[in-house]
Each structure stands twice: as structure tokens, then as C-alpha cells.
Amino acid sequence: MVLAWSLVLQLLQLHADAPHELWDYKNTSIWKSYFPLCDGPLQSPINIIPGSGKPRVEKLQVDWAPGIGNSEIEGINNGRTIKIFIRPENVSRPLMTLRSHSRPLFGVYHFAELDLHWGEGQGDEGSEHSFNGKFYDAEAQLVFYNAKYGTYNEAKKYPGGLAIVAVPLTGNNNPRGLPFFPLFSIDLILEDLAMPGATINLNADITPWKAMMKTALSKFYMYYGSMTKPPCNPVVLWIVSATEFEMEWEFLLQLYAEIFSNEALTDKMIRNKRPIQPSAGRQVTTYISGV
């Protein structure tokens, strides 16, 4: 039974958080028992089937904060994924801001965090979104929140409160000359994130992300969807890059082998992804960006 939108809007205000002890990626089918929105409308991820029509032009403007040449990077193992937060040196502004003057992505969105999703080995289906049924080794999700709500936690209570740029990733064990997704030597200290609750900190020049974002947004698919983890709020404008990126194969191997979901280090954090959800007739529009 599909939840009525009047009930959805009420639940968005009530279910702001989803304690990790109530869910994991091994039992996604029971999420709805604890988080009703996971059985609601506009759920993500979906299988992207590019339309045959002419792409629309969407001029997305990306503004960067000063001080990105020596940014502070914080990585966190939260027991379900690796979250990466980036703060420009001595600057209170967000790392980057996404601006659009046309709908559906209308307004100013501040960068909040980077989340990573991956499979369990070479050739496994690691990305959350698929493309004509094809999955990739991993998926990077750059999460932005609508500035009018002030914070990420407040924005996720409202439709259109979040915009997420999803980037499909392939390990470069067989390099094909694809654009590269920079992770700024995090692999050198990734083992320090083995246990839930662990954090790492380093400084790095984030400037290469400018080229990465320009390429990722040169062509993309946009659709209305949800967060891909509980409470599954249907508040996301998904911006799924049509460009496949390469990432360090050694980094993927570390994710498969060295990151755990429990303090006893017996439960490897693998396949931290939600299964494909019904598209239910949602329109997926292809865009060419003016970035």
C-alpha cells in the first residue's frame, strides 16, 4: 500500500533520525517495519534508463570556497558506510555550493558530505544505481542540502531539501583512460577506519575536485527520489552522472577487506547498498550542463 502524501509529510517531521542499531544492509526488506517511509513513494535507488529524446540544458553553477588548497578532511566509519567531510582551511563556508535558477533544482544547495557505497569483490554490483541494468564497482554520493533550511538535518525533512550527485566508479585494475575520481591519499590511512566510530583526519589540496565536478555534471540524469538509507525520506533530487570514473583499485580492495561494521571486527562492511527500487513511472530526464 502506497502511503498518502499527507501522511508522508507528517512522517518527515517525526522520523528525522534512524539509529543504526535498528537497520543494516543485510535486511533491507524489513526497513519498512521500523521506518514506514521506506515503503513509501519515490524510493531510491532506481535503474536509470536514458531517454531517447533530446537532452535538456541545465546550467548548474558550482561555487567553491577559498582555502580549498589546504582543506581539512575527516573520514568516519559510522558502521554502515564511510563518510567524508571536507572543510576549507580557516573558512566557515561550505566547500562548494550548487546553484540553479530553473526547476526542478531551483535554489542554492551547500555541500554536506561524501558517502561511499561498494560491493564485496571484483565484478560485484557495488553501485546503488544501475544504468540499463548495469552496475559499477562503487558509487560516490556527494550530498548537498538546500540552504534555505539552514542545516542538513533540517533540510531532509522537506521535499527538495536534498540534492545528491551520484558518480559511478570503476576500479582501475584495467585502466581504460576514464576520468579519475580523486580521494586524496585516504587509502594510506584507511586501515585506521576499520572499526565503527573510528575517524581519520588529514589535510589535502581539493582543487582536483573542480575538474571532477565539471566532468561529472557535463551530462547527467535527474529524477525525484529518496534517501537510500533509513528513514528513506523522499526529499532528494538525484543528479546521477552519466560519466563513469576510475578509482584506485587498491582502495577498493581495502574497502572489501579492512572495513568492518562491528567492533569485534568480524562483520566486514560489504555490499553497503540498497537494492533497486521500483521507478513507478517516474520520469528520468537527461541533461547537458553549462558548468
C-alpha positions as MATLAB code, in Angstrom:
seq = 'MVLAWSLVLQLLQLHADAPHELWDYKNTSIWKSYFPLCDGPLQSPINIIPGSGKPRVEKLQVDWAPGIGNSEIEGINNGRTIKIFIRPENVSRPLMTLRSHSRPLFGVYHFAELDLHWGEGQGDEGSEHSFNGKFYDAEAQLVFYNAKYGTYNEAKKYPGGLAIVAVPLTGNNNPRGLPFFPLFSIDLILEDLAMPGATINLNADITPWKAMMKTALSKFYMYYGSMTKPPCNPVVLWIVSATEFEMEWEFLLQLYAEIFSNEALTDKMIRNKRPIQPSAGRQVTTYISGV';
ca = [
       0.000    0.000    0.000;
       1.453    3.346   -1.043;
       1.490    5.953    1.698;
      -0.641    9.040    1.106;
       1.382   12.230    0.713;
      -0.398   13.819    3.674;
       0.955   11.000    5.846;
       4.384   11.227    4.206;
       4.662   14.905    5.116;
       3.772   14.101    8.722;
       6.305   11.273    8.907;
       9.046   13.531    7.539;
       8.710   15.674   10.646;
       8.600   12.705   13.035;
      11.315   10.434   11.667;
      14.344   12.694   11.427;
      16.864   10.076   12.534;
      17.377    6.358   12.084;
      19.500    4.764   14.851;
      21.994    2.373   13.290;
      21.070   -0.425   15.678;
      17.637   -0.589   14.009;
      18.848   -1.265   10.469;
      21.612   -2.666    8.307;
      22.142   -3.559    4.654;
      21.660   -7.299    5.201;
      17.947   -6.963    5.924;
      16.705   -4.136    3.734;
      13.330   -5.850    3.312;
      12.423   -5.165    6.951;
      13.343   -1.470    6.948;
       9.694   -0.599    6.392;
       8.769   -2.271    9.690;
      10.677    0.406   11.587;
      10.681    3.226    9.055;
       7.360    3.491    7.153;
       8.752    5.885    4.550;
      10.937    3.043    3.222;
       7.685    1.607    1.868;
       6.518    4.991    0.633;
       6.647    6.858   -2.678;
       9.640    7.950   -4.763;
      12.114    5.447   -3.328;
      15.734    5.214   -4.489;
      17.947    3.921   -5.999;
      16.465    3.059   -9.375;
      17.612    1.616  -12.671;
      18.409    4.545  -14.966;
      17.074    4.055  -18.493;
      18.232    7.066  -20.521;
      15.503    8.611  -22.615;
      15.736    8.785  -26.359;
      14.683   12.429  -26.502;
      16.952   15.414  -26.901;
      18.763   16.294  -23.648;
      17.771   19.482  -21.886;
      20.287   22.141  -20.966;
      20.573   22.773  -17.231;
      23.093   25.400  -16.181;
      24.358   24.259  -12.803;
      26.751   26.707  -11.189;
      29.337   25.346   -8.754;
      30.895   27.925   -6.434;
      33.984   26.984   -4.428;
      35.076   28.362   -1.082;
      38.535   29.923   -0.741;
      41.142   27.835    1.035;
      40.469   24.540   -0.736;
      44.194   24.189   -1.469;
      44.718   23.063    2.111;
      41.427   21.559    3.188;
      40.761   19.507    6.292;
      39.404   16.035    5.510;
      37.660   13.951    8.138;
      36.673   10.353    7.451;
      34.273    8.441    9.700;
      33.253    4.791    9.857;
      29.673    5.005   11.118;
      29.086    1.256   10.918;
      27.156    1.491    7.657;
      29.415    3.448    5.297;
      32.466    5.679    5.128;
      31.503    9.340    5.396;
      33.925   12.036    4.313;
      33.605   15.643    5.464;
      35.743   18.382    3.911;
      36.341   21.833    5.373;
      38.369   24.516    3.555;
      41.233   25.947    5.586;
      40.193   28.711    8.001;
      36.875   29.197    6.231;
      33.409   28.705    7.689;
      31.798   28.449    4.241;
      30.843   25.068    2.746;
      33.420   23.511    0.429;
      31.175   24.072   -2.585;
      27.729   25.371   -3.389;
      25.462   24.207   -6.192;
      23.202   26.860   -7.724;
      20.399   26.547  -10.239;
      17.954   29.160  -11.495;
      15.497   26.750  -13.078;
      13.365   23.880  -11.862;
      13.414   21.172  -10.742;
      16.689   22.033   -8.988;
      15.905   25.613   -8.073;
      17.891   27.399   -5.389;
      21.169   27.157   -3.508;
      22.492   23.850   -2.181;
      25.506   23.562    0.141;
      27.840   20.553    0.152;
      27.479   18.462    3.321;
      29.365   15.177    2.900;
      30.578   12.401    0.626;
      29.238    8.866    1.153;
      30.692    5.736   -0.436;
      28.899    2.529   -1.432;
      30.604   -0.631   -2.716;
      30.177   -4.371   -3.293;
      32.139   -7.328   -1.964;
      34.751   -8.060   -4.599;
      35.887   -7.696   -8.171;
      32.982   -7.763  -10.590;
      30.365   -7.436   -7.852;
      27.484   -4.982   -8.129;
      28.749   -2.158   -5.933;
      26.919    0.937   -7.165;
      23.461    1.725   -5.848;
      22.090    2.996   -9.162;
      22.229    0.860  -12.272;
      22.273    2.001  -15.892;
      20.183   -0.104  -18.263;
      20.688   -2.892  -15.737;
      24.458   -2.427  -15.466;
      26.092   -1.799  -12.088;
      29.566   -0.445  -11.331;
      32.161   -1.337   -8.687;
      31.173    1.526   -6.397;
      29.258    4.771   -6.187;
      30.264    8.093   -4.661;
      27.402   10.255   -3.448;
      28.059   13.955   -2.885;
      25.293   15.175   -0.618;
      24.041   18.776   -0.745;
      21.296   20.424    1.322;
      19.003   23.309    0.417;
      20.469   26.412    2.033;
      17.062   27.848    2.906;
      16.693   25.184    5.611;
      19.974   26.071    7.306;
      21.286   22.571    8.049;
      21.336   19.102    6.522;
      19.263   17.645    9.366;
      16.542   20.234    8.863;
      16.607   20.043    5.056;
      15.968   16.291    4.975;
      12.503   16.913    6.448;
      11.239   18.686    3.320;
      10.669   17.657   -0.324;
      13.510   19.071   -2.397;
      15.578   19.579    0.731;
      18.478   17.480   -0.546;
      20.320   17.155   -3.852;
      22.725   14.252   -4.291;
      25.272   13.966   -7.087;
      25.900   10.250   -7.703;
      29.098    9.253   -9.506;
      29.580    5.673  -10.820;
      33.055    4.295  -10.054;
      35.152    1.511  -11.570;
      38.417    0.144  -10.175;
      41.430    0.938  -12.353;
      42.959   -2.552  -12.287;
      42.355   -2.471  -16.058;
      42.801    1.235  -16.873;
      40.673    2.499  -19.767;
      41.631    6.151  -19.722;
      38.489    7.238  -17.896;
      38.433   10.399  -15.773;
      39.814    9.780  -12.301;
      37.930   10.255   -9.033;
      40.452   11.712   -6.543;
      40.376   10.504   -2.935;
      43.424   12.434   -1.697;
      45.590    9.667   -0.190;
      42.831    8.493    2.145;
      43.885    4.971    1.161;
      47.168    5.465    3.024;
      45.352    5.640    6.359;
      42.110    3.818    5.511;
      43.018    0.930    7.829;
      42.521    3.344   10.722;
      38.792    3.324    9.876;
      38.421   -0.414   10.417;
      36.157   -0.119   13.470;
      32.794    1.672   13.723;
      33.252    5.028   15.383;
      36.819    5.394   14.124;
      37.877    8.644   12.475;
      40.793    9.839   10.382;
      41.985   13.366    9.710;
      44.324   14.731    7.066;
      44.931   17.845    5.017;
      44.845   17.850    1.231;
      44.510   20.058   -1.820;
      40.911   19.613   -3.005;
      41.467   21.569   -6.225;
      41.283   18.382   -8.405;
      37.633   18.103   -7.431;
      36.899   21.161   -9.583;
      37.693   19.203  -12.737;
      35.921   16.144  -11.344;
      32.689   18.060  -10.750;
      32.837   19.732  -14.151;
      33.139   16.340  -15.832;
      30.533   14.653  -13.638;
      27.998   17.375  -14.421;
      28.732   17.630  -18.137;
      25.924   15.109  -18.697;
      23.633   13.690  -16.054;
      20.252   12.181  -15.302;
      17.864   13.846  -12.868;
      14.879   12.375  -11.071;
      12.902   12.766   -7.850;
      13.729   10.147   -5.249;
      14.623    9.361   -1.679;
      17.495    8.824    0.690;
      18.839    5.288    0.130;
      19.074    4.553    3.848;
      16.515    4.797    6.647;
      14.409    6.752    7.266;
      14.215    6.812    3.418;
      12.850   10.354    3.243;
      11.512   11.094   -0.291;
      13.148   14.518   -0.380;
      16.016   14.081   -2.855;
      16.660   15.485   -6.294;
      19.055   12.906   -7.660;
      21.701   14.100  -10.119;
      23.251   10.904  -11.478;
      26.346   11.456  -13.582;
      26.370    9.795  -16.992;
      30.178    9.680  -16.834;
      31.958    6.645  -15.424;
      35.029    7.439  -13.311;
      38.003    5.307  -12.362;
      39.205    4.973   -8.776;
      42.252    3.313   -7.227;
      41.781   -0.459   -7.353;
      43.875   -0.836   -4.206;
      41.422    1.458   -2.408;
      38.532   -0.815   -3.375;
      40.453   -3.867   -2.155;
      40.932   -2.140    1.183;
      37.220   -1.402    1.432;
      36.426   -5.054    0.749;
      38.893   -6.417    3.312;
      39.689   -3.862    6.011;
      36.465   -2.028    6.930;
      34.064   -3.586    9.441;
      30.536   -2.965   10.696;
      31.120   -4.192   14.253;
      33.668   -3.544   16.990;
      34.689   -7.202   17.124;
      35.939   -6.827   13.529;
      34.121   -9.970   12.418;
      31.492   -8.413   10.136;
      33.007   -6.892    7.008;
      31.308   -3.798    5.654;
      30.477   -5.088    2.187;
      27.514   -4.546   -0.135;
      26.513   -1.429    1.802;
      23.877   -0.576   -0.755;
      20.127   -0.642   -1.060;
      18.558   -2.810   -3.782;
      16.977   -1.191   -6.827;
      13.507    0.213   -6.101;
      10.537    0.401   -8.493;
      10.669    3.501  -10.657;
       6.844    3.558  -10.636;
       6.663    5.586  -13.830;
       8.954    8.346  -12.637;
      10.479   10.488  -15.346;
      14.254   10.408  -15.667;
      15.438   13.407  -17.655;
      18.799   13.681  -19.390;
      20.593   16.999  -19.025;
      23.649   18.625  -20.518;
      25.096   21.087  -18.060;
      26.555   24.504  -18.634;
      29.076   24.084  -15.785;
];
